[in-house]
Amino acid sequence: MTNELRIERLTPEQATDAFEVVVELRTHLDQGEYARRLALQRAAGYELVGAFEGDRIVGVLGMRRVDTLARGPHLHVDDLVVRSSHRGRGIGKQLLGFAEQDARERGLVALFLDSRQEVIGFYEHLGYGAHAALLMRKPL
């Protein structure tokens, strides 16, 4: 049985502490690069939300409001990761629920996210579906 889960926006100090969870998804980052990118993204409205068991962060979601011609105003989830030791307990679902409620409170009508192939089933189970746009990339 797990401790009661608490979901809340992270303070700057907590966001620094969240690195140990985020690095499970963003393995290419070291702590310095994480801090640099986090500062840049926060200046553009990016927020981190944490799932806590007691004082320990066990999951992290990164989100930002985006306004585009194609999609209009929406919430974009850039990052969602749960400690490998805590997966399968509904923590990711609760983090997404927080983001969805936050989007509704902001008057946004959609939430978008990118997904790795191996977790598409998780998102589909929660009611997410593939978007018609295909993401393209060209390394420079």
LUMROTI-163159 format. One record per residue: residue number from 0; residue in three letters; x, y, z of N, C-alpha, C in turn. Coordinates in nm, 3 decimals. Atoms other than C-alpha are relative to their C-alpha. Layout:
+-----+------+---------+---------+---------+---------+---------+---------+---------+---------+---------+
|  nr | rest |     n.u |     n.v |     n.w |    ca.u |    ca.v |    ca.w |     c.u |     c.v |     c.w |
+-----+------+---------+---------+---------+---------+---------+---------+---------+---------+---------+
| NUM |  Ala |       X |       Y |       Z |       X |       Y |       Z |       X |       Y |       Z |
...
+-----+------+---------+---------+---------+---------+---------+---------+---------+---------+---------+
//
This chain:
+-----+------+---------+---------+---------+---------+---------+---------+---------+---------+---------+
|  nr | rest |     n.u |     n.v |     n.w |    ca.u |    ca.v |    ca.w |     c.u |     c.v |     c.w |
+-----+------+---------+---------+---------+---------+---------+---------+---------+---------+---------+
|   0 |  Met |   0.085 |  -0.118 |   0.000 |   0.000 |   0.000 |   0.000 |   0.090 |   0.124 |   0.000 |
|   1 |  Thr |  -0.081 |  -0.120 |   0.010 |   0.139 |   0.342 |  -0.093 |  -0.055 |   0.109 |   0.089 |
|   2 |  Asn |   0.044 |  -0.119 |  -0.072 |   0.124 |   0.667 |   0.097 |  -0.098 |   0.077 |  -0.087 |
|   3 |  Glu |   0.092 |  -0.084 |   0.076 |  -0.140 |   0.917 |  -0.004 |   0.080 |   0.088 |  -0.097 |
|   4 |  Leu |  -0.067 |  -0.076 |   0.104 |  -0.042 |   1.091 |  -0.325 |  -0.048 |   0.144 |   0.000 |
|   5 |  Arg |   0.032 |  -0.143 |   0.006 |  -0.029 |   1.471 |  -0.344 |   0.055 |   0.054 |  -0.131 |
|   6 |  Ile |  -0.041 |  -0.059 |   0.128 |  -0.016 |   1.655 |  -0.678 |  -0.001 |   0.151 |   0.016 |
|   7 |  Glu |  -0.007 |  -0.146 |  -0.010 |   0.101 |   2.017 |  -0.688 |   0.108 |   0.056 |  -0.091 |
|   8 |  Arg |  -0.104 |  -0.069 |   0.076 |   0.298 |   2.271 |  -0.888 |   0.128 |   0.005 |   0.083 |
|   9 |  Leu |  -0.128 |   0.001 |  -0.069 |   0.666 |   2.264 |  -0.804 |   0.055 |   0.141 |   0.017 |
|  10 |  Thr |  -0.074 |  -0.124 |  -0.023 |   0.853 |   2.555 |  -0.649 |   0.132 |  -0.013 |  -0.076 |
|  11 |  Pro |  -0.131 |   0.010 |   0.067 |   1.188 |   2.643 |  -0.812 |   0.094 |  -0.099 |   0.069 |
|  12 |  Glu |  -0.087 |   0.095 |  -0.071 |   1.370 |   2.446 |  -0.540 |  -0.044 |  -0.144 |  -0.025 |
|  13 |  Gln |   0.051 |   0.135 |   0.027 |   1.145 |   2.143 |  -0.587 |   0.029 |  -0.041 |  -0.144 |
|  14 |  Ala |  -0.029 |   0.029 |   0.141 |   1.196 |   2.170 |  -0.964 |   0.144 |  -0.045 |  -0.017 |
|  15 |  Thr |  -0.140 |   0.044 |   0.002 |   1.570 |   2.139 |  -0.907 |   0.009 |  -0.143 |   0.051 |
|  16 |  Asp |   0.000 |   0.134 |  -0.058 |   1.509 |   1.832 |  -0.690 |  -0.064 |  -0.103 |  -0.093 |
|  17 |  Ala |   0.070 |   0.091 |   0.090 |   1.286 |   1.682 |  -0.962 |   0.092 |  -0.061 |  -0.105 |
|  18 |  Phe |  -0.094 |   0.052 |   0.099 |   1.593 |   1.621 |  -1.179 |   0.015 |  -0.152 |   0.012 |
|  19 |  Glu |  -0.023 |   0.144 |  -0.019 |   1.638 |   1.275 |  -1.026 |  -0.113 |  -0.085 |  -0.057 |
|  20 |  Val |   0.111 |   0.071 |   0.064 |   1.295 |   1.178 |  -1.164 |   0.002 |   0.026 |  -0.150 |
|  21 |  Val |   0.002 |  -0.039 |   0.141 |   1.311 |   1.369 |  -1.494 |   0.107 |  -0.074 |  -0.079 |
|  22 |  Val |  -0.110 |   0.065 |   0.072 |   1.643 |   1.207 |  -1.586 |  -0.035 |  -0.143 |  -0.040 |
|  23 |  Glu |   0.043 |   0.134 |   0.043 |   1.465 |   0.870 |  -1.607 |  -0.062 |   0.005 |  -0.140 |
|  24 |  Leu |   0.056 |  -0.020 |   0.134 |   1.291 |   1.011 |  -1.919 |   0.100 |   0.070 |  -0.090 |
|  25 |  Arg |  -0.094 |  -0.082 |   0.077 |   1.548 |   1.264 |  -2.035 |   0.143 |  -0.037 |   0.037 |
|  26 |  Thr |  -0.128 |   0.058 |  -0.042 |   1.858 |   1.048 |  -1.994 |   0.121 |   0.076 |  -0.057 |
|  27 |  His |  -0.109 |  -0.074 |   0.064 |   2.067 |   1.278 |  -2.217 |   0.040 |   0.125 |   0.079 |
|  28 |  Leu |  -0.026 |  -0.123 |  -0.077 |   2.056 |   1.561 |  -1.959 |   0.085 |  -0.028 |   0.124 |
|  29 |  Asp |  -0.064 |   0.000 |  -0.131 |   2.300 |   1.622 |  -1.678 |  -0.066 |   0.112 |   0.080 |
|  30 |  Gln |   0.070 |  -0.095 |  -0.086 |   2.196 |   1.840 |  -1.385 |   0.019 |   0.145 |  -0.045 |
|  31 |  Gly |  -0.024 |  -0.136 |   0.047 |   2.355 |   2.156 |  -1.526 |  -0.083 |   0.035 |  -0.123 |
|  32 |  Glu |   0.078 |  -0.024 |   0.122 |   2.190 |   2.124 |  -1.867 |  -0.149 |   0.001 |   0.031 |
|  33 |  Tyr |   0.139 |   0.000 |  -0.044 |   1.859 |   2.041 |  -1.700 |  -0.036 |   0.137 |   0.058 |
|  34 |  Ala |   0.026 |  -0.130 |  -0.063 |   1.880 |   2.361 |  -1.492 |  -0.004 |   0.111 |  -0.105 |
|  35 |  Arg |  -0.005 |  -0.102 |   0.105 |   1.973 |   2.570 |  -1.798 |  -0.127 |  -0.005 |  -0.086 |
|  36 |  Arg |   0.120 |   0.013 |   0.084 |   1.688 |   2.434 |  -2.012 |  -0.126 |   0.032 |   0.078 |
|  37 |  Leu |   0.116 |  -0.028 |  -0.083 |   1.441 |   2.455 |  -1.726 |  -0.020 |   0.151 |   0.016 |
|  38 |  Ala |   0.010 |  -0.145 |  -0.014 |   1.519 |   2.825 |  -1.674 |  -0.053 |   0.063 |  -0.129 |
|  39 |  Leu |   0.047 |  -0.053 |   0.128 |   1.466 |   2.898 |  -2.045 |  -0.148 |  -0.032 |  -0.022 |
|  40 |  Gln |   0.140 |   0.039 |   0.021 |   1.140 |   2.705 |  -2.060 |  -0.093 |   0.070 |   0.098 |
|  41 |  Arg |   0.085 |  -0.069 |  -0.098 |   1.006 |   2.859 |  -1.739 |  -0.027 |   0.143 |  -0.043 |
|  42 |  Ala |   0.018 |  -0.138 |   0.047 |   1.059 |   3.205 |  -1.888 |  -0.108 |   0.006 |  -0.109 |
|  43 |  Ala |   0.102 |   0.006 |   0.106 |   0.825 |   3.092 |  -2.169 |  -0.131 |  -0.061 |   0.050 |
|  44 |  Gly |   0.126 |   0.047 |  -0.055 |   0.553 |   2.968 |  -1.933 |  -0.007 |  -0.147 |   0.037 |
|  45 |  Tyr |  -0.005 |   0.142 |  -0.036 |   0.660 |   2.608 |  -1.875 |  -0.010 |  -0.016 |   0.151 |
|  46 |  Glu |   0.017 |   0.028 |  -0.142 |   0.554 |   2.467 |  -1.539 |   0.024 |  -0.147 |   0.026 |
|  47 |  Leu |  -0.015 |   0.139 |  -0.043 |   0.648 |   2.151 |  -1.355 |  -0.100 |  -0.028 |   0.111 |
|  48 |  Val |   0.094 |   0.048 |  -0.101 |   0.393 |   1.959 |  -1.151 |   0.059 |  -0.129 |   0.055 |
|  49 |  Gly |  -0.056 |   0.120 |  -0.062 |   0.500 |   1.694 |  -0.903 |  -0.104 |  -0.084 |   0.069 |
|  50 |  Ala |   0.079 |   0.094 |  -0.078 |   0.342 |   1.386 |  -0.755 |   0.088 |  -0.039 |   0.119 |
|  51 |  Phe |  -0.076 |   0.024 |  -0.122 |   0.453 |   1.341 |  -0.395 |  -0.061 |  -0.112 |   0.082 |
|  52 |  Glu |   0.035 |   0.090 |  -0.108 |   0.443 |   1.053 |  -0.153 |   0.080 |   0.050 |   0.119 |
|  53 |  Gly |  -0.070 |  -0.068 |  -0.108 |   0.523 |   1.230 |   0.170 |   0.075 |   0.117 |  -0.058 |
|  54 |  Asp |  -0.083 |  -0.108 |   0.055 |   0.811 |   1.464 |   0.084 |   0.075 |  -0.042 |  -0.124 |
|  55 |  Arg |  -0.077 |   0.052 |   0.113 |   0.945 |   1.246 |  -0.198 |  -0.076 |   0.017 |  -0.131 |
|  56 |  Ile |   0.059 |  -0.013 |   0.133 |   0.877 |   1.334 |  -0.561 |   0.009 |  -0.135 |  -0.070 |
|  57 |  Val |   0.003 |   0.130 |   0.067 |   0.766 |   1.019 |  -0.740 |  -0.044 |   0.010 |  -0.145 |
|  58 |  Gly |   0.040 |  -0.022 |   0.139 |   0.637 |   1.168 |  -1.065 |   0.005 |   0.147 |  -0.033 |
|  59 |  Val |  -0.012 |  -0.139 |   0.045 |   0.677 |   1.484 |  -1.271 |  -0.069 |   0.016 |  -0.134 |
|  60 |  Leu |   0.062 |  -0.036 |   0.126 |   0.474 |   1.647 |  -1.547 |   0.041 |   0.143 |  -0.032 |
|  61 |  Gly |  -0.033 |  -0.135 |   0.047 |   0.593 |   1.948 |  -1.749 |  -0.102 |   0.044 |  -0.103 |
|  62 |  Met |   0.106 |  -0.046 |   0.090 |   0.330 |   2.160 |  -1.924 |   0.013 |   0.148 |  -0.028 |
|  63 |  Arg |   0.000 |  -0.142 |   0.037 |   0.281 |   2.491 |  -2.100 |  -0.121 |   0.030 |  -0.086 |
|  64 |  Arg |   0.107 |  -0.046 |   0.088 |   0.003 |   2.688 |  -2.262 |   0.064 |   0.037 |  -0.133 |
|  65 |  Val |  -0.049 |  -0.030 |   0.134 |   0.049 |   2.718 |  -2.637 |  -0.117 |   0.052 |  -0.082 |
|  66 |  Asp |   0.098 |  -0.053 |   0.094 |  -0.140 |   2.923 |  -2.895 |   0.058 |  -0.012 |  -0.139 |
|  67 |  Thr |  -0.047 |   0.015 |   0.138 |  -0.100 |   2.818 |  -3.258 |  -0.114 |   0.025 |  -0.097 |
|  68 |  Leu |   0.103 |  -0.017 |   0.103 |  -0.283 |   2.893 |  -3.580 |  -0.074 |  -0.131 |  -0.024 |
|  69 |  Ala |   0.060 |   0.129 |   0.032 |  -0.343 |   2.523 |  -3.638 |  -0.087 |  -0.055 |   0.112 |
|  70 |  Arg |   0.069 |   0.065 |  -0.112 |  -0.454 |   2.416 |  -3.291 |  -0.072 |   0.097 |   0.093 |
|  71 |  Gly |   0.059 |  -0.098 |  -0.091 |  -0.561 |   2.739 |  -3.124 |   0.064 |  -0.009 |   0.138 |
|  72 |  Pro |  -0.057 |   0.004 |  -0.136 |  -0.506 |   2.782 |  -2.750 |  -0.020 |  -0.139 |   0.061 |
|  73 |  His |   0.007 |   0.133 |  -0.060 |  -0.423 |   2.453 |  -2.580 |   0.112 |  -0.018 |   0.102 |
|  74 |  Leu |  -0.106 |   0.034 |  -0.094 |  -0.215 |   2.295 |  -2.309 |   0.084 |  -0.110 |  -0.065 |
|  75 |  His |  -0.090 |   0.102 |   0.054 |   0.089 |   2.100 |  -2.422 |   0.079 |  -0.061 |   0.115 |
|  76 |  Val |  -0.080 |   0.072 |  -0.097 |   0.244 |   1.835 |  -2.200 |   0.129 |  -0.042 |  -0.069 |
|  77 |  Asp |  -0.131 |   0.031 |   0.058 |   0.614 |   1.816 |  -2.279 |   0.066 |  -0.121 |   0.066 |
|  78 |  Asp |  -0.070 |   0.103 |  -0.076 |   0.724 |   1.574 |  -2.010 |  -0.097 |  -0.066 |   0.097 |
|  79 |  Leu |   0.074 |   0.076 |  -0.100 |   0.556 |   1.301 |  -1.807 |   0.083 |  -0.121 |   0.035 |
|  80 |  Val |  -0.083 |   0.112 |  -0.044 |   0.764 |   1.060 |  -1.604 |  -0.033 |  -0.035 |   0.145 |
|  81 |  Val |   0.021 |   0.053 |  -0.134 |   0.705 |   0.843 |  -1.300 |   0.122 |  -0.087 |   0.031 |
|  82 |  Arg |  -0.114 |   0.085 |  -0.038 |   0.989 |   0.681 |  -1.107 |  -0.029 |  -0.144 |  -0.040 |
|  83 |  Ser |   0.020 |   0.138 |   0.045 |   1.039 |   0.332 |  -1.244 |  -0.052 |  -0.087 |   0.114 |
|  84 |  Ser |   0.044 |   0.078 |  -0.115 |   0.984 |   0.195 |  -0.893 |  -0.146 |   0.025 |   0.038 |
|  85 |  His |   0.137 |  -0.037 |  -0.036 |   0.640 |   0.360 |  -0.878 |  -0.099 |  -0.012 |  -0.117 |
|  86 |  Arg |   0.088 |   0.011 |   0.116 |   0.497 |   0.286 |  -1.223 |  -0.107 |  -0.107 |   0.023 |
|  87 |  Gly |   0.109 |   0.095 |  -0.012 |   0.168 |   0.103 |  -1.255 |  -0.091 |   0.027 |   0.119 |
|  88 |  Arg |   0.080 |  -0.034 |  -0.118 |   0.014 |   0.277 |  -0.952 |  -0.101 |   0.112 |  -0.027 |
|  89 |  Gly |   0.095 |  -0.106 |   0.032 |  -0.193 |   0.539 |  -1.136 |   0.053 |   0.140 |   0.018 |
|  90 |  Ile |  -0.060 |  -0.132 |  -0.024 |   0.049 |   0.826 |  -1.072 |  -0.001 |   0.083 |  -0.128 |
|  91 |  Gly |   0.004 |  -0.073 |   0.127 |   0.081 |   0.922 |  -1.439 |  -0.141 |   0.045 |  -0.033 |
|  92 |  Lys |   0.140 |  -0.035 |   0.024 |  -0.297 |   0.917 |  -1.471 |  -0.041 |   0.119 |   0.085 |
|  93 |  Gln |   0.035 |  -0.111 |  -0.087 |  -0.331 |   1.150 |  -1.173 |   0.070 |   0.130 |  -0.043 |
|  94 |  Leu |  -0.070 |  -0.118 |   0.050 |  -0.067 |   1.388 |  -1.310 |  -0.071 |   0.057 |  -0.124 |
|  95 |  Leu |   0.073 |  -0.046 |   0.118 |  -0.251 |   1.403 |  -1.643 |  -0.136 |   0.058 |   0.039 |
|  96 |  Gly |   0.126 |  -0.054 |  -0.049 |  -0.578 |   1.457 |  -1.457 |   0.016 |   0.141 |   0.052 |
|  97 |  Phe |  -0.030 |  -0.135 |  -0.048 |  -0.421 |   1.759 |  -1.287 |   0.015 |   0.095 |  -0.117 |
|  98 |  Ala |  -0.022 |  -0.084 |   0.118 |  -0.309 |   1.896 |  -1.625 |  -0.131 |   0.027 |  -0.073 |
|  99 |  Glu |   0.128 |  -0.017 |   0.069 |  -0.651 |   1.839 |  -1.780 |  -0.089 |   0.099 |   0.076 |
| 100 |  Gln |   0.082 |  -0.093 |  -0.079 |  -0.827 |   2.018 |  -1.493 |   0.056 |   0.142 |  -0.009 |
| 101 |  Asp |  -0.064 |  -0.130 |   0.014 |  -0.576 |   2.302 |  -1.513 |  -0.036 |   0.063 |  -0.134 |
| 102 |  Ala |   0.036 |  -0.049 |   0.134 |  -0.646 |   2.335 |  -1.887 |  -0.145 |   0.049 |  -0.002 |
| 103 |  Arg |   0.142 |  -0.042 |  -0.007 |  -1.022 |   2.348 |  -1.823 |  -0.014 |   0.133 |   0.074 |
| 104 |  Glu |   0.008 |  -0.123 |  -0.080 |  -0.975 |   2.617 |  -1.558 |   0.054 |   0.121 |  -0.077 |
| 105 |  Arg |  -0.054 |  -0.109 |   0.084 |  -0.776 |   2.824 |  -1.810 |  -0.089 |   0.026 |  -0.122 |
| 106 |  Gly |   0.089 |  -0.016 |   0.114 |  -1.059 |   2.788 |  -2.062 |   0.052 |  -0.064 |  -0.128 |
| 107 |  Leu |  -0.056 |   0.069 |   0.116 |  -0.856 |   2.566 |  -2.294 |  -0.085 |  -0.124 |  -0.030 |
| 108 |  Val |   0.089 |   0.110 |   0.038 |  -1.039 |   2.297 |  -2.488 |   0.074 |  -0.125 |  -0.045 |
| 109 |  Ala |  -0.074 |   0.118 |   0.043 |  -0.759 |   2.054 |  -2.574 |   0.134 |  -0.008 |   0.072 |
| 110 |  Leu |  -0.133 |   0.026 |  -0.053 |  -0.442 |   1.898 |  -2.441 |   0.073 |  -0.083 |  -0.106 |
| 111 |  Phe |  -0.083 |   0.072 |   0.096 |  -0.166 |   1.784 |  -2.677 |   0.125 |  -0.049 |   0.070 |
| 112 |  Leu |  -0.127 |   0.050 |  -0.049 |   0.141 |   1.574 |  -2.606 |   0.063 |  -0.087 |  -0.106 |
| 113 |  Asp |  -0.073 |   0.092 |   0.085 |   0.407 |   1.379 |  -2.788 |   0.017 |  -0.129 |   0.079 |
| 114 |  Ser |  -0.011 |   0.128 |  -0.070 |   0.438 |   1.010 |  -2.708 |   0.104 |  -0.089 |  -0.067 |
| 115 |  Arg |  -0.084 |   0.107 |   0.052 |   0.694 |   0.739 |  -2.744 |  -0.091 |  -0.117 |  -0.035 |
| 116 |  Gln |   0.082 |   0.112 |   0.048 |   0.558 |   0.433 |  -2.924 |  -0.039 |  -0.095 |   0.112 |
| 117 |  Glu |   0.026 |   0.103 |  -0.102 |   0.585 |   0.207 |  -2.620 |  -0.101 |   0.041 |   0.107 |
| 118 |  Val |   0.099 |  -0.042 |  -0.100 |   0.345 |   0.416 |  -2.407 |  -0.130 |   0.053 |  -0.061 |
| 119 |  Ile |   0.123 |  -0.046 |   0.065 |   0.076 |   0.498 |  -2.663 |  -0.123 |  -0.066 |   0.063 |
| 120 |  Gly |   0.112 |   0.070 |  -0.061 |  -0.151 |   0.236 |  -2.505 |  -0.045 |   0.064 |   0.130 |
| 121 |  Phe |   0.032 |  -0.071 |  -0.124 |  -0.134 |   0.420 |  -2.172 |  -0.087 |   0.121 |  -0.029 |
| 122 |  Tyr |   0.076 |  -0.120 |   0.035 |  -0.257 |   0.741 |  -2.334 |  -0.136 |  -0.036 |  -0.061 |
| 123 |  Glu |   0.127 |   0.041 |   0.060 |  -0.523 |   0.564 |  -2.540 |  -0.099 |  -0.045 |   0.107 |
| 124 |  His |   0.085 |   0.046 |  -0.111 |  -0.658 |   0.402 |  -2.222 |  -0.063 |   0.118 |   0.073 |
| 125 |  Leu |   0.050 |  -0.120 |  -0.068 |  -0.705 |   0.755 |  -2.081 |  -0.082 |   0.090 |  -0.093 |
| 126 |  Gly |   0.086 |  -0.075 |   0.091 |  -0.899 |   0.874 |  -2.388 |   0.073 |   0.085 |  -0.102 |
| 127 |  Tyr |  -0.077 |  -0.075 |   0.099 |  -0.617 |   1.026 |  -2.595 |   0.001 |  -0.076 |  -0.131 |
| 128 |  Gly |  -0.006 |   0.061 |   0.131 |  -0.607 |   0.962 |  -2.966 |   0.107 |   0.067 |  -0.084 |
| 129 |  Ala |  -0.102 |  -0.054 |   0.089 |  -0.356 |   1.015 |  -3.242 |  -0.053 |   0.124 |  -0.070 |
| 130 |  His |   0.032 |  -0.122 |   0.073 |  -0.355 |   1.358 |  -3.404 |   0.040 |  -0.021 |  -0.145 |
| 131 |  Ala |  -0.027 |   0.017 |   0.144 |  -0.357 |   1.386 |  -3.783 |   0.139 |   0.048 |  -0.040 |
| 132 |  Ala |  -0.131 |  -0.053 |   0.036 |  -0.032 |   1.586 |  -3.789 |   0.110 |  -0.099 |   0.037 |
| 133 |  Leu |  -0.115 |   0.085 |  -0.024 |   0.286 |   1.384 |  -3.817 |   0.119 |   0.088 |   0.032 |
| 134 |  Leu |  -0.117 |  -0.078 |  -0.040 |   0.590 |   1.522 |  -3.637 |   0.117 |  -0.034 |  -0.091 |
| 135 |  Met |  -0.115 |   0.018 |   0.088 |   0.885 |   1.571 |  -3.871 |   0.120 |   0.067 |   0.067 |
| 136 |  Arg |  -0.121 |  -0.054 |  -0.063 |   1.246 |   1.641 |  -3.771 |   0.114 |  -0.008 |  -0.100 |
| 137 |  Lys |  -0.121 |  -0.001 |   0.080 |   1.565 |   1.739 |  -3.949 |   0.115 |   0.049 |   0.088 |
| 138 |  Pro |  -0.113 |  -0.046 |  -0.080 |   1.889 |   1.748 |  -3.748 |   0.081 |   0.105 |  -0.076 |
| 139 |  Leu |  -0.081 |  -0.107 |   0.061 |   2.093 |   2.061 |  -3.816 |   0.138 |   0.005 |   0.058 |
+-----+------+---------+---------+---------+---------+---------+---------+---------+---------+---------+
//
